[in-house]
Amino acid sequence: AMGLENYTPLAFLAQDPQAVMVSADSPFRSFADLVDTGKREPNTVVASVASPGGTARMLLWLIERATGARYTVVSFKSGADAILPVMGGHTHFTTENVSEGHGPVEAKKLRVLAVSSAQRLPIVPDVPTLKELGYDIHIGTGRGFAMPADVPKEAAARMEAILERVYRSAAWKEHAERSMYENIWMGSAEYAAHLAQRRAL
């Protein structure tokens, strides 16, 4: 069951940021190029994403809403599968997680035009955030925990406290850094509000 009323949000630990990625030899040299073409020639530029309900698709929708550009979207089984056609020149760009494209970016097979994090990312320090480019977009694939709606309050509070200890640990910090996450802590109440706000977009 998908409705928020079926869950007790416990904690949000991190956000796996998205990136706007093109092939190394793409004619789109900047995010502005991609937007201009998407406005001038609607639906001629093709984006590949993992799933129709995923964060990459949501980012694309937010970009279209903020810029007036329009793109054609093709869905694949996974983020990795969505990135391959970009490298092969079959689709023009992808809005998948930075972590998914990290290998090809390091190998100079993909170029990152913008990231959806709040601050620039250490792995692509020269790449602007969408916020820097003037768009109020900060999004990523959430990494959080929830329990069923009818869980006893004490049990939920206990789990929330345990997850906060995990978040504050050196092991988590190391994992988050290795996974290229943005470290963002939200306790139960704040996480619930965040999810409701995301639903309202």
C-alpha positions as CSV (number, residue, x, y, z in Angstrom):
1,A,0.0,0.0,0.0
2,M,1.4,3.3,-1.1
3,G,-0.5,5.9,0.9
4,L,1.4,7.8,3.6
5,E,-1.4,6.9,6.1
6,N,-0.1,3.3,6.0
7,Y,3.3,4.2,7.5
8,T,5.0,5.7,10.5
9,P,8.0,7.6,9.2
10,L,11.0,7.0,11.6
11,A,14.0,8.8,10.2
12,F,15.6,10.2,7.0
13,L,19.3,9.7,6.9
14,A,20.5,10.9,3.4
15,Q,19.6,11.9,0.0
16,D,21.3,10.4,-3.1
17,P,21.5,13.4,-5.4
18,Q,20.5,13.3,-9.1
19,A,22.5,14.7,-11.9
20,V,21.8,15.9,-15.4
21,M,24.3,13.9,-17.5
22,V,25.1,13.8,-21.2
23,S,27.6,11.8,-23.2
24,A,31.2,13.2,-23.4
25,D,30.7,14.3,-27.0
26,S,27.2,15.7,-26.6
27,P,26.5,19.0,-28.4
28,F,24.8,20.2,-25.1
29,R,27.7,21.9,-23.4
30,S,25.7,23.4,-20.5
31,F,22.4,23.0,-18.7
32,A,21.2,26.2,-20.5
33,D,21.9,24.5,-23.9
34,L,19.6,21.6,-22.9
35,V,16.9,23.9,-21.7
36,D,17.0,26.2,-24.7
37,T,16.7,23.2,-27.1
38,G,13.9,21.7,-25.0
39,K,12.0,25.0,-25.3
40,R,12.8,25.8,-28.9
41,E,12.1,22.2,-30.2
42,P,9.8,20.6,-27.6
43,N,10.0,16.8,-27.3
44,T,12.9,16.3,-29.7
45,V,15.4,15.8,-26.9
46,V,15.1,12.4,-25.3
47,A,15.8,11.6,-21.6
48,S,16.3,8.2,-20.2
49,V,15.3,7.4,-16.6
50,A,14.9,4.2,-14.5
51,S,11.2,4.2,-13.7
52,P,8.2,6.4,-14.4
53,G,7.6,6.9,-10.7
54,G,11.3,7.4,-9.6
55,T,13.2,10.5,-8.5
56,A,14.9,10.9,-11.9
57,R,11.5,11.2,-13.5
58,M,10.4,13.6,-10.8
59,L,13.5,15.8,-11.3
60,L,12.8,15.9,-15.1
61,W,9.2,17.0,-14.4
62,L,10.4,19.7,-12.0
63,I,12.9,20.9,-14.6
64,E,10.1,21.1,-17.3
65,R,7.9,22.9,-14.8
66,A,10.6,25.4,-13.9
67,T,11.9,26.1,-17.4
68,G,9.0,25.5,-19.8
69,A,11.2,23.0,-21.8
70,R,9.6,19.7,-22.9
71,Y,11.4,16.4,-23.3
72,T,10.5,12.9,-24.5
73,V,11.1,10.3,-21.7
74,V,12.1,6.7,-22.0
75,S,12.0,4.4,-19.0
76,F,14.5,1.5,-18.3
77,K,14.8,-1.2,-15.6
78,S,17.5,0.6,-13.5
79,G,19.6,3.7,-13.3
80,A,22.5,1.8,-14.8
81,D,20.3,0.7,-17.7
82,A,19.1,4.3,-18.2
83,I,22.7,5.6,-18.4
84,L,24.0,3.2,-21.1
85,P,21.9,4.6,-23.9
86,V,23.2,8.1,-23.1
87,M,26.8,6.8,-23.5
88,G,25.8,5.0,-26.7
89,G,24.1,8.1,-28.2
90,H,20.6,6.6,-28.3
91,T,19.2,9.1,-25.8
92,H,20.4,12.6,-25.2
93,F,20.6,12.8,-21.4
94,T,19.6,11.2,-18.1
95,T,18.6,12.6,-14.7
96,E,19.7,9.5,-12.7
97,N,21.7,9.5,-9.4
98,V,25.2,10.9,-9.5
99,S,26.3,7.6,-7.9
100,E,25.0,5.6,-10.8
101,G,27.0,7.7,-13.3
102,H,30.1,8.0,-11.2
103,G,32.2,5.4,-13.1
104,P,31.4,6.8,-16.6
105,V,31.9,10.4,-15.3
106,E,35.4,9.5,-14.0
107,A,36.2,7.6,-17.2
108,K,35.2,10.8,-19.2
109,K,32.4,9.0,-21.0
110,L,29.7,11.2,-19.4
111,R,29.6,14.9,-18.6
112,V,27.6,16.3,-15.7
113,L,25.8,19.6,-16.6
114,A,24.1,20.2,-13.2
115,V,23.4,18.5,-9.9
116,S,20.2,18.5,-7.8
117,S,22.0,18.7,-4.4
118,A,21.9,21.8,-2.1
119,Q,25.7,22.3,-2.4
120,R,28.2,21.3,-5.1
121,L,29.3,17.7,-4.8
122,P,32.9,16.8,-4.0
123,I,33.0,14.3,-6.9
124,V,32.1,16.9,-9.5
125,P,33.2,20.2,-7.8
126,D,33.1,22.2,-11.1
127,V,29.4,21.4,-11.7
128,P,26.8,23.9,-10.7
129,T,23.7,23.0,-8.6
130,L,20.3,23.8,-10.1
131,K,19.9,26.3,-7.3
132,E,23.0,28.1,-8.4
133,L,21.6,28.2,-11.9
134,G,18.5,30.0,-10.5
135,Y,16.0,27.1,-10.1
136,D,14.5,26.3,-6.7
137,I,15.1,22.5,-7.1
138,H,16.8,20.4,-4.4
139,I,15.9,16.7,-4.8
140,G,17.4,13.2,-4.5
141,T,16.5,9.6,-3.9
142,G,15.7,9.5,-0.2
143,R,17.3,7.0,2.2
144,G,15.0,6.7,5.1
145,F,13.1,4.2,7.3
146,A,9.4,3.7,8.2
147,M,7.3,1.2,10.1
148,P,3.6,0.3,9.7
149,A,1.1,3.0,10.7
150,D,-0.2,1.0,13.7
151,V,3.2,0.4,15.4
152,P,3.2,1.4,19.1
153,K,4.5,4.9,19.7
154,E,7.2,3.7,22.1
155,A,8.5,1.3,19.5
156,A,8.7,4.0,16.8
157,A,10.4,6.4,19.2
158,R,12.9,3.7,20.2
159,M,13.7,2.9,16.5
160,E,14.0,6.7,15.8
161,A,16.6,7.0,18.6
162,I,18.6,4.0,17.3
163,L,18.6,5.4,13.8
164,E,19.9,8.7,15.1
165,R,22.8,6.9,16.8
166,V,23.5,5.2,13.5
167,Y,23.4,8.5,11.6
168,R,25.9,10.1,14.1
169,S,28.3,7.1,13.8
170,A,31.6,7.2,12.0
171,A,30.6,4.1,10.1
172,W,27.5,5.8,8.7
173,K,29.5,8.9,7.7
174,E,32.0,6.7,5.9
175,H,29.2,4.8,4.1
176,A,27.4,8.0,3.1
177,E,30.6,9.5,1.7
178,R,31.5,6.3,-0.2
179,S,27.9,6.3,-1.6
180,M,28.1,10.0,-2.6
181,Y,25.0,10.8,-0.4
182,E,24.1,14.2,1.0
183,N,23.9,13.7,4.7
184,I,20.5,15.0,5.9
185,W,19.0,14.0,9.2
186,M,15.3,14.3,9.8
187,G,13.5,12.8,12.8
188,S,10.1,11.2,12.6
189,A,8.0,14.4,12.7
190,E,10.2,16.3,10.2
191,Y,10.4,13.3,7.9
192,A,6.6,12.9,7.9
193,A,6.2,16.6,7.0
194,H,8.9,16.2,4.2
195,L,7.0,13.2,2.7
196,A,3.7,15.1,2.8
197,Q,5.3,18.1,1.1
198,R,6.8,15.8,-1.6
199,R,3.4,14.3,-2.3
200,A,2.0,17.9,-2.7
201,L,4.5,18.8,-5.4
